[in-house]
Amino acid sequence: MSADQRTTLRRDKLGFVYQFHHLLPDFTAIENVMMPQLIAGRTPADAHTRAASLLGDLGLAERLEHRPAQLSGGEQQRVAVARALANAPALVLADEPTGNLDEATADIVLAEFMRLVRQQNSAALVATHNRELARRMDRVVTLHEGRFG
């Protein structure tokens, strides 16, 4: 694939959730979720509608206009989840998506993440060291000392 084809593939088919949310600090929650949609060519109105819906599904309807610094860690991670799902990717890659959260917040974020992934018929590949989180997945593949089990 060419560089442009790889970029298009990542933009249109993949979503990413990182352990640390990596939100754009100068943008509001809704703008952070709109950004990948605008880059993909959605109209601002359509991107706004989709972003507001996802953030509402994640319990952030009252926080749309807040910047990341005005959000708790759990709220920031929920914005990151919404951003990853904004373009309805075929696959969401999540690296320790609840690693920086307390246990109660992690449970909420993970439950909503999995619900939305299933709702939009996406797949999720979640990398974690958290055995409890892993037990909640549909399928677990273990990597130990360079071998899959």
Chimera marker file (.cmm) of the C-alpha trace (Angstrom):
<marker_set name="trace">
<marker id="1" x="0.000" y="0.000" z="0.000" r="1" g="1" b="0" radius="0.5"/>
<marker id="2" x="1.092" y="3.530" z="-0.640" r="1" g="1" b="0" radius="0.5"/>
<marker id="3" x="1.406" y="6.038" z="2.194" r="1" g="1" b="0" radius="0.5"/>
<marker id="4" x="-1.876" y="7.656" z="1.131" r="1" g="1" b="0" radius="0.5"/>
<marker id="5" x="-3.647" y="4.275" z="1.089" r="1" g="1" b="0" radius="0.5"/>
<marker id="6" x="-2.342" y="3.469" z="4.578" r="1" g="1" b="0" radius="0.5"/>
<marker id="7" x="-3.520" y="6.862" z="5.818" r="1" g="1" b="0" radius="0.5"/>
<marker id="8" x="-6.965" y="6.297" z="4.339" r="1" g="1" b="0" radius="0.5"/>
<marker id="9" x="-7.147" y="2.830" z="5.888" r="1" g="1" b="0" radius="0.5"/>
<marker id="10" x="-6.240" y="4.169" z="9.341" r="1" g="1" b="0" radius="0.5"/>
<marker id="11" x="-8.669" y="7.071" z="9.012" r="1" g="1" b="0" radius="0.5"/>
<marker id="12" x="-11.636" y="5.090" z="7.726" r="1" g="1" b="0" radius="0.5"/>
<marker id="13" x="-11.279" y="1.609" z="9.232" r="1" g="1" b="0" radius="0.5"/>
<marker id="14" x="-9.409" y="1.966" z="12.529" r="1" g="1" b="0" radius="0.5"/>
<marker id="15" x="-10.113" y="3.709" z="15.805" r="1" g="1" b="0" radius="0.5"/>
<marker id="16" x="-7.547" y="4.146" z="18.558" r="1" g="1" b="0" radius="0.5"/>
<marker id="17" x="-7.943" y="4.401" z="22.337" r="1" g="1" b="0" radius="0.5"/>
<marker id="18" x="-4.729" y="4.969" z="24.242" r="1" g="1" b="0" radius="0.5"/>
<marker id="19" x="-3.965" y="4.529" z="27.941" r="1" g="1" b="0" radius="0.5"/>
<marker id="20" x="-3.586" y="8.297" z="28.151" r="1" g="1" b="0" radius="0.5"/>
<marker id="21" x="-6.397" y="10.006" z="26.266" r="1" g="1" b="0" radius="0.5"/>
<marker id="22" x="-4.287" y="12.367" z="24.067" r="1" g="1" b="0" radius="0.5"/>
<marker id="23" x="-7.117" y="14.867" z="23.622" r="1" g="1" b="0" radius="0.5"/>
<marker id="24" x="-6.401" y="18.177" z="21.929" r="1" g="1" b="0" radius="0.5"/>
<marker id="25" x="-6.268" y="20.598" z="24.890" r="1" g="1" b="0" radius="0.5"/>
<marker id="26" x="-7.455" y="23.682" z="23.007" r="1" g="1" b="0" radius="0.5"/>
<marker id="27" x="-10.632" y="21.988" z="21.766" r="1" g="1" b="0" radius="0.5"/>
<marker id="28" x="-13.810" y="21.141" z="23.635" r="1" g="1" b="0" radius="0.5"/>
<marker id="29" x="-14.997" y="17.579" z="24.148" r="1" g="1" b="0" radius="0.5"/>
<marker id="30" x="-17.340" y="17.793" z="21.183" r="1" g="1" b="0" radius="0.5"/>
<marker id="31" x="-14.665" y="19.342" z="18.965" r="1" g="1" b="0" radius="0.5"/>
<marker id="32" x="-12.239" y="16.537" z="19.875" r="1" g="1" b="0" radius="0.5"/>
<marker id="33" x="-14.830" y="13.981" z="18.735" r="1" g="1" b="0" radius="0.5"/>
<marker id="34" x="-15.746" y="15.973" z="15.629" r="1" g="1" b="0" radius="0.5"/>
<marker id="35" x="-12.117" y="16.272" z="14.454" r="1" g="1" b="0" radius="0.5"/>
<marker id="36" x="-11.625" y="12.754" z="12.968" r="1" g="1" b="0" radius="0.5"/>
<marker id="37" x="-14.994" y="13.031" z="11.265" r="1" g="1" b="0" radius="0.5"/>
<marker id="38" x="-14.131" y="16.370" z="9.677" r="1" g="1" b="0" radius="0.5"/>
<marker id="39" x="-10.805" y="14.954" z="8.497" r="1" g="1" b="0" radius="0.5"/>
<marker id="40" x="-12.747" y="12.055" z="6.931" r="1" g="1" b="0" radius="0.5"/>
<marker id="41" x="-14.924" y="14.526" z="4.999" r="1" g="1" b="0" radius="0.5"/>
<marker id="42" x="-18.117" y="14.669" z="7.074" r="1" g="1" b="0" radius="0.5"/>
<marker id="43" x="-19.943" y="17.973" z="7.160" r="1" g="1" b="0" radius="0.5"/>
<marker id="44" x="-19.612" y="19.984" z="10.369" r="1" g="1" b="0" radius="0.5"/>
<marker id="45" x="-23.325" y="19.519" z="11.073" r="1" g="1" b="0" radius="0.5"/>
<marker id="46" x="-23.169" y="15.744" z="10.649" r="1" g="1" b="0" radius="0.5"/>
<marker id="47" x="-19.955" y="15.518" z="12.698" r="1" g="1" b="0" radius="0.5"/>
<marker id="48" x="-21.541" y="17.590" z="15.477" r="1" g="1" b="0" radius="0.5"/>
<marker id="49" x="-24.647" y="15.381" z="15.550" r="1" g="1" b="0" radius="0.5"/>
<marker id="50" x="-22.613" y="12.159" z="15.689" r="1" g="1" b="0" radius="0.5"/>
<marker id="51" x="-20.226" y="13.555" z="18.323" r="1" g="1" b="0" radius="0.5"/>
<marker id="52" x="-23.074" y="14.775" z="20.540" r="1" g="1" b="0" radius="0.5"/>
<marker id="53" x="-24.788" y="11.389" z="20.248" r="1" g="1" b="0" radius="0.5"/>
<marker id="54" x="-21.662" y="9.426" z="21.185" r="1" g="1" b="0" radius="0.5"/>
<marker id="55" x="-20.802" y="11.735" z="24.071" r="1" g="1" b="0" radius="0.5"/>
<marker id="56" x="-24.399" y="11.525" z="25.270" r="1" g="1" b="0" radius="0.5"/>
<marker id="57" x="-24.237" y="7.724" z="25.139" r="1" g="1" b="0" radius="0.5"/>
<marker id="58" x="-21.139" y="7.945" z="27.325" r="1" g="1" b="0" radius="0.5"/>
<marker id="59" x="-22.873" y="10.154" z="29.895" r="1" g="1" b="0" radius="0.5"/>
<marker id="60" x="-21.242" y="13.408" z="28.838" r="1" g="1" b="0" radius="0.5"/>
<marker id="61" x="-24.202" y="15.313" z="27.383" r="1" g="1" b="0" radius="0.5"/>
<marker id="62" x="-23.680" y="18.084" z="29.937" r="1" g="1" b="0" radius="0.5"/>
<marker id="63" x="-19.928" y="18.335" z="29.264" r="1" g="1" b="0" radius="0.5"/>
<marker id="64" x="-19.809" y="18.871" z="25.473" r="1" g="1" b="0" radius="0.5"/>
<marker id="65" x="-18.350" y="22.376" z="25.684" r="1" g="1" b="0" radius="0.5"/>
<marker id="66" x="-15.740" y="21.594" z="28.340" r="1" g="1" b="0" radius="0.5"/>
<marker id="67" x="-12.059" y="21.474" z="27.469" r="1" g="1" b="0" radius="0.5"/>
<marker id="68" x="-10.020" y="18.446" z="28.612" r="1" g="1" b="0" radius="0.5"/>
<marker id="69" x="-8.536" y="20.334" z="31.580" r="1" g="1" b="0" radius="0.5"/>
<marker id="70" x="-12.084" y="20.876" z="32.851" r="1" g="1" b="0" radius="0.5"/>
<marker id="71" x="-12.900" y="17.153" z="32.744" r="1" g="1" b="0" radius="0.5"/>
<marker id="72" x="-12.047" y="14.376" z="35.179" r="1" g="1" b="0" radius="0.5"/>
<marker id="73" x="-9.757" y="11.552" z="34.070" r="1" g="1" b="0" radius="0.5"/>
<marker id="74" x="-12.735" y="9.268" z="33.490" r="1" g="1" b="0" radius="0.5"/>
<marker id="75" x="-14.536" y="11.926" z="31.473" r="1" g="1" b="0" radius="0.5"/>
<marker id="76" x="-11.434" y="12.528" z="29.373" r="1" g="1" b="0" radius="0.5"/>
<marker id="77" x="-11.135" y="8.810" z="28.654" r="1" g="1" b="0" radius="0.5"/>
<marker id="78" x="-14.817" y="8.668" z="27.658" r="1" g="1" b="0" radius="0.5"/>
<marker id="79" x="-14.168" y="11.505" z="25.192" r="1" g="1" b="0" radius="0.5"/>
<marker id="80" x="-11.243" y="9.458" z="23.840" r="1" g="1" b="0" radius="0.5"/>
<marker id="81" x="-13.562" y="6.456" z="23.425" r="1" g="1" b="0" radius="0.5"/>
<marker id="82" x="-16.110" y="8.600" z="21.573" r="1" g="1" b="0" radius="0.5"/>
<marker id="83" x="-13.347" y="9.968" z="19.343" r="1" g="1" b="0" radius="0.5"/>
<marker id="84" x="-12.146" y="6.433" z="18.516" r="1" g="1" b="0" radius="0.5"/>
<marker id="85" x="-15.671" y="5.374" z="17.563" r="1" g="1" b="0" radius="0.5"/>
<marker id="86" x="-16.616" y="8.577" z="15.724" r="1" g="1" b="0" radius="0.5"/>
<marker id="87" x="-16.017" y="7.203" z="12.221" r="1" g="1" b="0" radius="0.5"/>
<marker id="88" x="-17.617" y="3.818" z="13.052" r="1" g="1" b="0" radius="0.5"/>
<marker id="89" x="-14.369" y="1.937" z="12.422" r="1" g="1" b="0" radius="0.5"/>
<marker id="90" x="-14.296" y="-1.745" z="11.598" r="1" g="1" b="0" radius="0.5"/>
<marker id="91" x="-11.634" y="-2.236" z="14.289" r="1" g="1" b="0" radius="0.5"/>
<marker id="92" x="-10.837" y="-0.304" z="17.455" r="1" g="1" b="0" radius="0.5"/>
<marker id="93" x="-7.337" y="-0.795" z="18.859" r="1" g="1" b="0" radius="0.5"/>
<marker id="94" x="-7.226" y="-0.064" z="22.574" r="1" g="1" b="0" radius="0.5"/>
<marker id="95" x="-3.983" y="0.002" z="24.546" r="1" g="1" b="0" radius="0.5"/>
<marker id="96" x="-4.707" y="-0.213" z="28.289" r="1" g="1" b="0" radius="0.5"/>
<marker id="97" x="-7.860" y="1.902" z="27.805" r="1" g="1" b="0" radius="0.5"/>
<marker id="98" x="-8.610" y="1.968" z="31.537" r="1" g="1" b="0" radius="0.5"/>
<marker id="99" x="-5.026" y="1.877" z="32.825" r="1" g="1" b="0" radius="0.5"/>
<marker id="100" x="-5.049" y="5.423" z="34.232" r="1" g="1" b="0" radius="0.5"/>
<marker id="101" x="-8.466" y="5.167" z="35.888" r="1" g="1" b="0" radius="0.5"/>
<marker id="102" x="-9.644" y="4.098" z="39.311" r="1" g="1" b="0" radius="0.5"/>
<marker id="103" x="-11.472" y="0.768" z="39.449" r="1" g="1" b="0" radius="0.5"/>
<marker id="104" x="-15.028" y="2.160" z="39.571" r="1" g="1" b="0" radius="0.5"/>
<marker id="105" x="-14.427" y="4.611" z="36.706" r="1" g="1" b="0" radius="0.5"/>
<marker id="106" x="-12.622" y="1.916" z="34.713" r="1" g="1" b="0" radius="0.5"/>
<marker id="107" x="-15.676" y="-0.358" z="35.007" r="1" g="1" b="0" radius="0.5"/>
<marker id="108" x="-17.954" y="2.378" z="33.674" r="1" g="1" b="0" radius="0.5"/>
<marker id="109" x="-15.668" y="3.335" z="30.802" r="1" g="1" b="0" radius="0.5"/>
<marker id="110" x="-15.081" y="-0.286" z="29.785" r="1" g="1" b="0" radius="0.5"/>
<marker id="111" x="-18.773" y="-1.181" z="29.902" r="1" g="1" b="0" radius="0.5"/>
<marker id="112" x="-19.715" y="1.795" z="27.724" r="1" g="1" b="0" radius="0.5"/>
<marker id="113" x="-16.823" y="1.162" z="25.361" r="1" g="1" b="0" radius="0.5"/>
<marker id="114" x="-17.834" y="-2.465" z="24.829" r="1" g="1" b="0" radius="0.5"/>
<marker id="115" x="-21.531" y="-1.581" z="24.482" r="1" g="1" b="0" radius="0.5"/>
<marker id="116" x="-20.807" y="1.001" z="21.784" r="1" g="1" b="0" radius="0.5"/>
<marker id="117" x="-18.349" y="-1.257" z="19.939" r="1" g="1" b="0" radius="0.5"/>
<marker id="118" x="-21.004" y="-3.975" z="19.769" r="1" g="1" b="0" radius="0.5"/>
<marker id="119" x="-23.783" y="-1.513" z="18.924" r="1" g="1" b="0" radius="0.5"/>
<marker id="120" x="-21.984" y="-0.273" z="15.823" r="1" g="1" b="0" radius="0.5"/>
<marker id="121" x="-20.841" y="-3.783" z="14.867" r="1" g="1" b="0" radius="0.5"/>
<marker id="122" x="-17.148" y="-3.014" z="15.225" r="1" g="1" b="0" radius="0.5"/>
<marker id="123" x="-14.446" y="-5.266" z="16.618" r="1" g="1" b="0" radius="0.5"/>
<marker id="124" x="-12.081" y="-4.295" z="19.404" r="1" g="1" b="0" radius="0.5"/>
<marker id="125" x="-8.563" y="-5.481" z="20.086" r="1" g="1" b="0" radius="0.5"/>
<marker id="126" x="-7.715" y="-4.558" z="23.673" r="1" g="1" b="0" radius="0.5"/>
<marker id="127" x="-4.180" y="-4.869" z="25.019" r="1" g="1" b="0" radius="0.5"/>
<marker id="128" x="-4.015" y="-5.025" z="28.803" r="1" g="1" b="0" radius="0.5"/>
<marker id="129" x="-2.092" y="-6.380" z="31.758" r="1" g="1" b="0" radius="0.5"/>
<marker id="130" x="-5.301" y="-6.281" z="33.820" r="1" g="1" b="0" radius="0.5"/>
<marker id="131" x="-6.540" y="-9.868" z="34.130" r="1" g="1" b="0" radius="0.5"/>
<marker id="132" x="-9.958" y="-8.753" z="35.400" r="1" g="1" b="0" radius="0.5"/>
<marker id="133" x="-10.468" y="-6.548" z="32.358" r="1" g="1" b="0" radius="0.5"/>
<marker id="134" x="-9.294" y="-9.393" z="30.105" r="1" g="1" b="0" radius="0.5"/>
<marker id="135" x="-11.840" y="-11.785" z="31.644" r="1" g="1" b="0" radius="0.5"/>
<marker id="136" x="-14.620" y="-9.469" z="30.465" r="1" g="1" b="0" radius="0.5"/>
<marker id="137" x="-13.610" y="-9.819" z="26.802" r="1" g="1" b="0" radius="0.5"/>
<marker id="138" x="-15.229" y="-12.230" z="24.356" r="1" g="1" b="0" radius="0.5"/>
<marker id="139" x="-11.904" y="-13.859" z="23.550" r="1" g="1" b="0" radius="0.5"/>
<marker id="140" x="-8.538" y="-13.699" z="25.297" r="1" g="1" b="0" radius="0.5"/>
<marker id="141" x="-5.164" y="-14.370" z="23.713" r="1" g="1" b="0" radius="0.5"/>
<marker id="142" x="-2.217" y="-14.319" z="26.089" r="1" g="1" b="0" radius="0.5"/>
<marker id="143" x="1.265" y="-13.247" z="25.115" r="1" g="1" b="0" radius="0.5"/>
<marker id="144" x="3.879" y="-14.566" z="27.539" r="1" g="1" b="0" radius="0.5"/>
<marker id="145" x="7.616" y="-14.483" z="26.902" r="1" g="1" b="0" radius="0.5"/>
<marker id="146" x="7.038" y="-13.929" z="23.195" r="1" g="1" b="0" radius="0.5"/>
<marker id="147" x="4.550" y="-16.790" z="22.770" r="1" g="1" b="0" radius="0.5"/>
<marker id="148" x="0.810" y="-16.659" z="22.212" r="1" g="1" b="0" radius="0.5"/>
<marker id="149" x="-1.327" y="-18.893" z="24.368" r="1" g="1" b="0" radius="0.5"/>
<link id1="1" id2="2" r="1" g="1" b="0" radius="0.2"/>
<link id1="2" id2="3" r="1" g="1" b="0" radius="0.2"/>
<link id1="3" id2="4" r="1" g="1" b="0" radius="0.2"/>
<link id1="4" id2="5" r="1" g="1" b="0" radius="0.2"/>
<link id1="5" id2="6" r="1" g="1" b="0" radius="0.2"/>
<link id1="6" id2="7" r="1" g="1" b="0" radius="0.2"/>
<link id1="7" id2="8" r="1" g="1" b="0" radius="0.2"/>
<link id1="8" id2="9" r="1" g="1" b="0" radius="0.2"/>
<link id1="9" id2="10" r="1" g="1" b="0" radius="0.2"/>
<link id1="10" id2="11" r="1" g="1" b="0" radius="0.2"/>
<link id1="11" id2="12" r="1" g="1" b="0" radius="0.2"/>
<link id1="12" id2="13" r="1" g="1" b="0" radius="0.2"/>
<link id1="13" id2="14" r="1" g="1" b="0" radius="0.2"/>
<link id1="14" id2="15" r="1" g="1" b="0" radius="0.2"/>
<link id1="15" id2="16" r="1" g="1" b="0" radius="0.2"/>
<link id1="16" id2="17" r="1" g="1" b="0" radius="0.2"/>
<link id1="17" id2="18" r="1" g="1" b="0" radius="0.2"/>
<link id1="18" id2="19" r="1" g="1" b="0" radius="0.2"/>
<link id1="19" id2="20" r="1" g="1" b="0" radius="0.2"/>
<link id1="20" id2="21" r="1" g="1" b="0" radius="0.2"/>
<link id1="21" id2="22" r="1" g="1" b="0" radius="0.2"/>
<link id1="22" id2="23" r="1" g="1" b="0" radius="0.2"/>
<link id1="23" id2="24" r="1" g="1" b="0" radius="0.2"/>
<link id1="24" id2="25" r="1" g="1" b="0" radius="0.2"/>
<link id1="25" id2="26" r="1" g="1" b="0" radius="0.2"/>
<link id1="26" id2="27" r="1" g="1" b="0" radius="0.2"/>
<link id1="27" id2="28" r="1" g="1" b="0" radius="0.2"/>
<link id1="28" id2="29" r="1" g="1" b="0" radius="0.2"/>
<link id1="29" id2="30" r="1" g="1" b="0" radius="0.2"/>
<link id1="30" id2="31" r="1" g="1" b="0" radius="0.2"/>
<link id1="31" id2="32" r="1" g="1" b="0" radius="0.2"/>
<link id1="32" id2="33" r="1" g="1" b="0" radius="0.2"/>
<link id1="33" id2="34" r="1" g="1" b="0" radius="0.2"/>
<link id1="34" id2="35" r="1" g="1" b="0" radius="0.2"/>
<link id1="35" id2="36" r="1" g="1" b="0" radius="0.2"/>
<link id1="36" id2="37" r="1" g="1" b="0" radius="0.2"/>
<link id1="37" id2="38" r="1" g="1" b="0" radius="0.2"/>
<link id1="38" id2="39" r="1" g="1" b="0" radius="0.2"/>
<link id1="39" id2="40" r="1" g="1" b="0" radius="0.2"/>
<link id1="40" id2="41" r="1" g="1" b="0" radius="0.2"/>
<link id1="41" id2="42" r="1" g="1" b="0" radius="0.2"/>
<link id1="42" id2="43" r="1" g="1" b="0" radius="0.2"/>
<link id1="43" id2="44" r="1" g="1" b="0" radius="0.2"/>
<link id1="44" id2="45" r="1" g="1" b="0" radius="0.2"/>
<link id1="45" id2="46" r="1" g="1" b="0" radius="0.2"/>
<link id1="46" id2="47" r="1" g="1" b="0" radius="0.2"/>
<link id1="47" id2="48" r="1" g="1" b="0" radius="0.2"/>
<link id1="48" id2="49" r="1" g="1" b="0" radius="0.2"/>
<link id1="49" id2="50" r="1" g="1" b="0" radius="0.2"/>
<link id1="50" id2="51" r="1" g="1" b="0" radius="0.2"/>
<link id1="51" id2="52" r="1" g="1" b="0" radius="0.2"/>
<link id1="52" id2="53" r="1" g="1" b="0" radius="0.2"/>
<link id1="53" id2="54" r="1" g="1" b="0" radius="0.2"/>
<link id1="54" id2="55" r="1" g="1" b="0" radius="0.2"/>
<link id1="55" id2="56" r="1" g="1" b="0" radius="0.2"/>
<link id1="56" id2="57" r="1" g="1" b="0" radius="0.2"/>
<link id1="57" id2="58" r="1" g="1" b="0" radius="0.2"/>
<link id1="58" id2="59" r="1" g="1" b="0" radius="0.2"/>
<link id1="59" id2="60" r="1" g="1" b="0" radius="0.2"/>
<link id1="60" id2="61" r="1" g="1" b="0" radius="0.2"/>
<link id1="61" id2="62" r="1" g="1" b="0" radius="0.2"/>
<link id1="62" id2="63" r="1" g="1" b="0" radius="0.2"/>
<link id1="63" id2="64" r="1" g="1" b="0" radius="0.2"/>
<link id1="64" id2="65" r="1" g="1" b="0" radius="0.2"/>
<link id1="65" id2="66" r="1" g="1" b="0" radius="0.2"/>
<link id1="66" id2="67" r="1" g="1" b="0" radius="0.2"/>
<link id1="67" id2="68" r="1" g="1" b="0" radius="0.2"/>
<link id1="68" id2="69" r="1" g="1" b="0" radius="0.2"/>
<link id1="69" id2="70" r="1" g="1" b="0" radius="0.2"/>
<link id1="70" id2="71" r="1" g="1" b="0" radius="0.2"/>
<link id1="71" id2="72" r="1" g="1" b="0" radius="0.2"/>
<link id1="72" id2="73" r="1" g="1" b="0" radius="0.2"/>
<link id1="73" id2="74" r="1" g="1" b="0" radius="0.2"/>
<link id1="74" id2="75" r="1" g="1" b="0" radius="0.2"/>
<link id1="75" id2="76" r="1" g="1" b="0" radius="0.2"/>
<link id1="76" id2="77" r="1" g="1" b="0" radius="0.2"/>
<link id1="77" id2="78" r="1" g="1" b="0" radius="0.2"/>
<link id1="78" id2="79" r="1" g="1" b="0" radius="0.2"/>
<link id1="79" id2="80" r="1" g="1" b="0" radius="0.2"/>
<link id1="80" id2="81" r="1" g="1" b="0" radius="0.2"/>
<link id1="81" id2="82" r="1" g="1" b="0" radius="0.2"/>
<link id1="82" id2="83" r="1" g="1" b="0" radius="0.2"/>
<link id1="83" id2="84" r="1" g="1" b="0" radius="0.2"/>
<link id1="84" id2="85" r="1" g="1" b="0" radius="0.2"/>
<link id1="85" id2="86" r="1" g="1" b="0" radius="0.2"/>
<link id1="86" id2="87" r="1" g="1" b="0" radius="0.2"/>
<link id1="87" id2="88" r="1" g="1" b="0" radius="0.2"/>
<link id1="88" id2="89" r="1" g="1" b="0" radius="0.2"/>
<link id1="89" id2="90" r="1" g="1" b="0" radius="0.2"/>
<link id1="90" id2="91" r="1" g="1" b="0" radius="0.2"/>
<link id1="91" id2="92" r="1" g="1" b="0" radius="0.2"/>
<link id1="92" id2="93" r="1" g="1" b="0" radius="0.2"/>
<link id1="93" id2="94" r="1" g="1" b="0" radius="0.2"/>
<link id1="94" id2="95" r="1" g="1" b="0" radius="0.2"/>
<link id1="95" id2="96" r="1" g="1" b="0" radius="0.2"/>
<link id1="96" id2="97" r="1" g="1" b="0" radius="0.2"/>
<link id1="97" id2="98" r="1" g="1" b="0" radius="0.2"/>
<link id1="98" id2="99" r="1" g="1" b="0" radius="0.2"/>
<link id1="99" id2="100" r="1" g="1" b="0" radius="0.2"/>
<link id1="100" id2="101" r="1" g="1" b="0" radius="0.2"/>
<link id1="101" id2="102" r="1" g="1" b="0" radius="0.2"/>
<link id1="102" id2="103" r="1" g="1" b="0" radius="0.2"/>
<link id1="103" id2="104" r="1" g="1" b="0" radius="0.2"/>
<link id1="104" id2="105" r="1" g="1" b="0" radius="0.2"/>
<link id1="105" id2="106" r="1" g="1" b="0" radius="0.2"/>
<link id1="106" id2="107" r="1" g="1" b="0" radius="0.2"/>
<link id1="107" id2="108" r="1" g="1" b="0" radius="0.2"/>
<link id1="108" id2="109" r="1" g="1" b="0" radius="0.2"/>
<link id1="109" id2="110" r="1" g="1" b="0" radius="0.2"/>
<link id1="110" id2="111" r="1" g="1" b="0" radius="0.2"/>
<link id1="111" id2="112" r="1" g="1" b="0" radius="0.2"/>
<link id1="112" id2="113" r="1" g="1" b="0" radius="0.2"/>
<link id1="113" id2="114" r="1" g="1" b="0" radius="0.2"/>
<link id1="114" id2="115" r="1" g="1" b="0" radius="0.2"/>
<link id1="115" id2="116" r="1" g="1" b="0" radius="0.2"/>
<link id1="116" id2="117" r="1" g="1" b="0" radius="0.2"/>
<link id1="117" id2="118" r="1" g="1" b="0" radius="0.2"/>
<link id1="118" id2="119" r="1" g="1" b="0" radius="0.2"/>
<link id1="119" id2="120" r="1" g="1" b="0" radius="0.2"/>
<link id1="120" id2="121" r="1" g="1" b="0" radius="0.2"/>
<link id1="121" id2="122" r="1" g="1" b="0" radius="0.2"/>
<link id1="122" id2="123" r="1" g="1" b="0" radius="0.2"/>
<link id1="123" id2="124" r="1" g="1" b="0" radius="0.2"/>
<link id1="124" id2="125" r="1" g="1" b="0" radius="0.2"/>
<link id1="125" id2="126" r="1" g="1" b="0" radius="0.2"/>
<link id1="126" id2="127" r="1" g="1" b="0" radius="0.2"/>
<link id1="127" id2="128" r="1" g="1" b="0" radius="0.2"/>
<link id1="128" id2="129" r="1" g="1" b="0" radius="0.2"/>
<link id1="129" id2="130" r="1" g="1" b="0" radius="0.2"/>
<link id1="130" id2="131" r="1" g="1" b="0" radius="0.2"/>
<link id1="131" id2="132" r="1" g="1" b="0" radius="0.2"/>
<link id1="132" id2="133" r="1" g="1" b="0" radius="0.2"/>
<link id1="133" id2="134" r="1" g="1" b="0" radius="0.2"/>
<link id1="134" id2="135" r="1" g="1" b="0" radius="0.2"/>
<link id1="135" id2="136" r="1" g="1" b="0" radius="0.2"/>
<link id1="136" id2="137" r="1" g="1" b="0" radius="0.2"/>
<link id1="137" id2="138" r="1" g="1" b="0" radius="0.2"/>
<link id1="138" id2="139" r="1" g="1" b="0" radius="0.2"/>
<link id1="139" id2="140" r="1" g="1" b="0" radius="0.2"/>
<link id1="140" id2="141" r="1" g="1" b="0" radius="0.2"/>
<link id1="141" id2="142" r="1" g="1" b="0" radius="0.2"/>
<link id1="142" id2="143" r="1" g="1" b="0" radius="0.2"/>
<link id1="143" id2="144" r="1" g="1" b="0" radius="0.2"/>
<link id1="144" id2="145" r="1" g="1" b="0" radius="0.2"/>
<link id1="145" id2="146" r="1" g="1" b="0" radius="0.2"/>
<link id1="146" id2="147" r="1" g="1" b="0" radius="0.2"/>
<link id1="147" id2="148" r="1" g="1" b="0" radius="0.2"/>
<link id1="148" id2="149" r="1" g="1" b="0" radius="0.2"/>
</marker_set>
